[in-house]
Amino acid sequence: MICPPKLSPMWRDYLARYQVAGAVVSLGKAPEEIDERVARLYGLSAADLKAL
């Protein structure tokens, strides 16, 4: 879930309450967070991400 920082606690609560697999990322941190998660998921390096 990408949302404004003030809504992050609300969305974390919803994910936990309804047992939804996922993560909450604020709008400002979304680009770097998503890059790191994609890299871990697919075993990519920073150079690979820049090529995408």
Backbone bond lengths (Angstrom), bond angles and torsions (degrees), N, CA, C in turn:
res aa  C-N    CA-C-N  psi(-1)  N-CA   C-N-CA  omega(-1)  CA-C   N-CA-C  phi
1 M - - - 1.432 - - 1.520 107.75 -
2 I 1.285 117.67 122.24 1.455 122.43 174.96 1.524 106.82 -103.60
3 C 1.324 116.37 123.29 1.456 120.34 -174.42 1.526 110.81 -151.31
4 P 1.341 117.09 168.63 1.463 120.21 174.56 1.535 109.77 -63.04
5 P 1.329 117.77 148.73 1.469 121.02 -177.18 1.528 114.29 -53.93
6 K 1.317 117.51 -36.17 1.475 119.79 -178.62 1.523 112.65 -66.74
7 L 1.329 117.35 -21.41 1.461 120.58 -179.04 1.531 113.00 -95.70
8 S 1.324 117.46 -5.32 1.464 120.60 -178.26 1.531 113.41 -55.99
9 P 1.345 119.33 -47.51 1.472 118.54 179.37 1.530 113.13 -59.95
10 M 1.322 116.76 -38.45 1.458 120.42 179.62 1.527 110.79 -62.90
11 W 1.333 116.07 -46.33 1.456 119.33 -178.56 1.519 111.81 -68.42
12 R 1.336 118.07 -36.28 1.470 120.16 175.77 1.523 110.16 -60.94
13 D 1.323 116.04 -41.18 1.461 120.69 178.07 1.529 110.72 -62.53
14 Y 1.328 117.65 -46.00 1.465 120.80 178.78 1.531 111.52 -59.87
15 L 1.324 116.45 -45.03 1.463 119.26 179.59 1.526 111.05 -60.09
16 A 1.324 116.66 -42.97 1.466 120.65 179.83 1.522 110.99 -69.57
17 R 1.310 117.09 -46.12 1.465 121.69 -176.17 1.525 112.23 -60.97
18 Y 1.332 116.61 -41.67 1.456 120.60 -177.13 1.526 112.52 -100.09
19 Q 1.313 116.54 11.64 1.466 123.92 176.46 1.533 112.08 51.56
20 V 1.316 114.25 49.59 1.461 121.01 178.24 1.526 108.07 -96.14
21 A 1.315 116.02 127.38 1.466 119.87 177.13 1.520 108.25 -73.85
22 G 1.305 116.58 126.90 1.450 119.69 179.15 1.508 111.08 167.06
23 A 1.297 115.36 -175.97 1.459 122.01 -179.62 1.522 108.68 -140.35
24 V 1.319 114.92 157.28 1.454 121.42 178.49 1.523 107.97 -111.52
25 V 1.318 115.68 129.13 1.464 121.93 -179.27 1.520 107.78 -130.87
26 S 1.337 116.33 133.78 1.464 119.05 178.34 1.526 110.30 -73.92
27 L 1.319 115.57 156.35 1.465 121.01 -177.50 1.525 112.89 -54.54
28 G 1.327 116.29 -42.34 1.458 120.13 -176.97 1.522 114.07 -69.01
29 K 1.315 116.97 -28.48 1.461 120.85 -177.97 1.521 112.94 -99.04
30 A 1.301 117.32 -3.50 1.465 120.84 -175.51 1.528 113.66 -55.25
31 P 1.335 119.86 -48.59 1.469 118.05 -177.53 1.527 113.38 -58.86
32 E 1.320 118.46 -45.72 1.467 119.50 -178.28 1.525 111.84 -73.81
33 E 1.324 117.72 -37.62 1.465 121.18 179.25 1.525 111.03 -65.27
34 I 1.313 115.77 -44.34 1.463 119.40 -179.02 1.512 110.07 -65.44
35 D 1.333 117.70 -41.39 1.462 120.50 177.32 1.528 111.10 -58.25
36 E 1.333 117.58 -45.13 1.459 120.91 -179.39 1.524 111.17 -64.61
37 R 1.312 117.68 -41.83 1.466 121.03 -179.30 1.519 111.58 -67.27
38 V 1.319 116.72 -41.04 1.463 120.33 177.81 1.522 109.24 -63.78
39 A 1.312 116.43 -42.49 1.463 120.48 -179.92 1.524 110.76 -60.77
40 R 1.336 117.55 -46.06 1.463 120.36 179.65 1.522 111.30 -65.44
41 L 1.309 116.45 -41.85 1.459 120.84 -176.96 1.533 111.49 -63.39
42 Y 1.314 116.11 -42.87 1.456 120.14 -175.44 1.520 113.85 -105.41
43 G 1.333 117.89 3.01 1.454 121.10 179.55 1.514 113.15 66.06
44 L 1.325 116.83 38.40 1.460 121.40 -178.27 1.521 111.19 -94.60
45 S 1.300 115.89 157.77 1.464 121.66 174.54 1.524 108.99 -98.97
46 A 1.325 116.37 172.36 1.470 120.94 178.31 1.521 110.34 -60.44
47 A 1.326 117.76 -36.45 1.466 120.90 179.05 1.525 110.23 -64.36
48 D 1.332 117.16 -38.76 1.461 120.31 179.18 1.523 110.28 -64.09
49 L 1.338 116.98 -40.45 1.454 120.77 -178.49 1.518 111.91 -65.10
50 K 1.325 117.60 -36.76 1.463 120.98 -179.39 1.531 110.30 -68.00
51 A 1.310 116.47 -28.22 1.454 120.45 179.09 1.526 111.49 -74.19
52 L 1.337 116.66 -22.60 1.468 119.32 -179.63 1.480 107.78 -73.64
